[in-house]
């Protein structure tokens, strides 16, 4: 898992609302509007503005292929509502790539799903039936090119 500093994240959100160009250039270590992190942050922005929603600072970053997808285990607590934001590069979304999140409990019952949606980011919402570890499956359906191609992706999540 990678981590964003709270100050950088808040600055990024504030600036992103006012501009469609990069907040900082790639040479300055900032996020490009084409990056998966940027897409996930933009999808999460309306929730982050709520006083009750807490976006976790750590997040998953890696590569997902259309053939295999990937999975992570996350701890969720009953009585919280979780939102998961899965994203890839904007250029991939323009090619018709569909993203999907599915969440399973320890008994392998599906408890949440985003559905396969075109776009650079998708969200799934979960009210866990019990406190425990959950398996989050992330998948990309690649329209153009090889299904074995690896797409850069991120998964952010938060709760209220």
C-alpha positions, 0 to 999 in steps of 0.5 A: 500500500502507498500513502498520500500525505493529508496536506498534499491530498487536500491541496490536490483536491482543492486545486483539481476543482479549479483546473483540468491541467496537472496540479504539478508537473510530472517532474515535480512529483505531482499527479497527471490528470491521466494518472489512475490516482487522479481518477480515483481522487476525483471520484472520491472528491464528493465524499471527502468533502463530507465531515463524516467520510474518512478516506484512508491514506494508504492505498493499493497501487499495481497492475491489473490484466484483463485476463487475471485481475487482482485481489487484496484483503481489507479489514472492514468493520460492521456499522461503517459504510465503505466506499472503494474507488478503483481507477486506471489511466484516462487513456485506457478508459477512452479505449473502452476499458471497463473496470469492476470491483467485487467484494466477498466475505470470509464465506465467499459470499459476494457482499458488494459490486460496482458492476463493469462500467466504462470510464477511468474509475468505478466505485463500490459501496459496502455496509459489511454484515460483520467485522472481519477481513474481506476479499476485494477483487479488481478486474479490467475488461480490455476492449482494445489490445491483448487481454494479457496487457497490464494496466496501471491501477489504484484502489482507494477506500474510505468509510463513514 
